[in-house]
Amino acid sequence: MSLDHTTPVPNEFFDWIPYLTHAELRVLLLVIRQTYGWIDPATGNRKIKDRLTYDFIIKKTGVYRTILSETIQRLVDKKLLLVTDRQSIILPTAHDRKGKWFLYFQFQPVRISEVTYSELRTEPIRDSEHNKRNTLKRNTKQKKTNRENIERLKNLKQPLIEKLIMRDV
């Protein structure tokens, strides 16, 4: 079996899986793919960091634009992702990254034992308004309410029609 077209993934990544949201997992895997998955032609070594745009990340991960910045921030807070500019200046907050044309992303393999509990904590995405399941639940609830309203109207219309018919006779 040939491993030519594969991406090496650091073992620390697998230790973090239980502590990552779905969006964080997708973004982190993309960063690993775009860095460790490519060999720099100039040096012959694997890339350490790569320039990624938000549009590229959205296209490759399917993460909504509305939660991408928040997802990146959580990965930075967990010390798993390092975001820098052209001059390798670290951009630790979304405010620092705003308006920058060149953002370089780098996976930082960190052992869980080196991180505090508060950095591990992840706010539940499942309660977010942008969660696909919540949107589907809301739409299903709305459709159910609409169907119930239509049924009520039909039930109201039937006696009215009968009264009108009786009045005309």
C-alpha positions, 0 to 999 in steps of 0.5 A: 500500500502506497502512502504517497497521497496521504497527510500525516496527522499528529497524534495530539490531534486525536487526543483533542477530538472529544473536546472539539465541536464539529466546526472546529474539527473541520477547520483544524483538519483543513489546516492540517491538510493544507500544511502537513499534507503538502511538501514545500517544493523549495525546501522539500519539507512539509509546510508548517503554515499556509495562507488560507482565506475565509472563503477557501475555508468555507468552501472546503469545510462547509462551515457557515461564515457566521460561525467561522470567526468564532470557530477560529477564535476557539481553536486559538484559545485552545492553543491548537491554531496559530494565526499570523500575518505576513510578518509572522506577527501573531494575531490572537483575536478576531479584532487583530485578524480583521481586515488583514489580507494575508492570514497564515494558519498553523496547527500547534500540536499541544498535549491536553495536559498542558491546557487548563479546563477552561480552555478545553470547555466548548460552548454547545453549538447545538443551542446556536441559532445557526445550527442546522438541526435547530433551523430544521426543527424551527422550520418543521415546527413552523410547517406544523403550525401552518398545517394546524392553522389551515385545518382550523380554517377549514373547520371554521369555513365548513359551518359558515358555508353550510349557514350561507347555503341554508340562508340562500334556500 
